[in-house]
Amino acid sequence: MTLLYILALILLCVALNQLFRVFELSRDLRGEKLYKVHDAENKANGRGMLLFMFAFFAFFLWQIDQYYYRILPKAASEHGNKIDALLNANYALVVFVFFVVNGFLFYFAWRYHGTKNRKAEYILHNNKLEMLWTTVPAIALAFIIIFGLKYWNEIMKRNNDADPVKIELYAKQFDWTARYAGKDNQFGIDDYMQINGSNPVGLDTNDARSNDDILVKNEFHIPVNKEVIFQFRSRDIIHSAFMPHFRAQMNCVPGQITSFRFKPTITTAEMRQDPHVKRNIDEINAMRAKKGEDPIDFDYLVLCNKICGASHYNMQIKIVVESESDYNAWIAKQPTRKGKAIAALK
């Protein structure tokens, strides 16, 4: 059957070649130039451009309708709504420009299709057009920049929350370690010379402030509706702590401490019930089932958003957002650095 399909395709190509040859011979007999374009053909091409424009726009809108649910769900942090507002404004602007520019492009291809009596005018320079396509994009960019700076300043402004949760995210190829400041709410100083298997972030063992610090891997917990102050460090190269559902990202730079703060507003359990999230997770689990893989559930994650090496794709740590009472119960069970040292001596 495969051989027959190949032979049929070859015969079709031969037939089309002979058909095109007949058209060429008929033009030669009529004394016409081989590649002469007629007004009727130009007019048909112009109409085709107009039809393609409507099909193109319809396909664009169809894609939005079919796949829009695959974008991130609603923001799970207080400042995330501002990020989404700015992003939606950018989307609206880009889509508006997309329709206007392509609308004019295809309309002009139809309206001014070539005819034997029409000659294109050569315009070397036009001050009005230059001003138009310089001023309009400048105004649009100024709008984006001004509102971006306004929101950034509001996001980074210090809140008045009493006793915020302080967490350090320590990055290295290819994992994260979370460190809590403990009951004194102060991080102990670090010393890279003291990094070893039992001290993965290099805590200075001579600093009493590090005695109540808590180190966790794989997952860490934060309370809902309470400000969380993150500081970031890196052992080796530049990583980037990316928390997409909280609309937060900050680079982790070796030898420097960077920071970001936000207030989570939706617990993990609540986000799992969101229709948007459930639809995505159901679709993922359906694909996993076909491969014989176990189903998963939604979790907040910290990802690395810098291409940091071979296992970059898998560099992540889970975030659990829960009520303050549940958070307090969880943190109370976590051993401090001093507690681990005492346990090791025993």
Beta strands, then each sheet from edge to edge (+ up, - down):
strand 1: 165-172
strand 2: 175-180
strand 3: 214-216
strand 4: 219-223
strand 5: 228-234
strand 6: 239-243
strand 7: 248-252
strand 8: 258-262
strand 9: 300-304
strand 10: 316-322
sheet 1: 3+ 2- 1+ 5+ 8-
sheet 2: 4+ 10+ 9- 6+ 7-
end
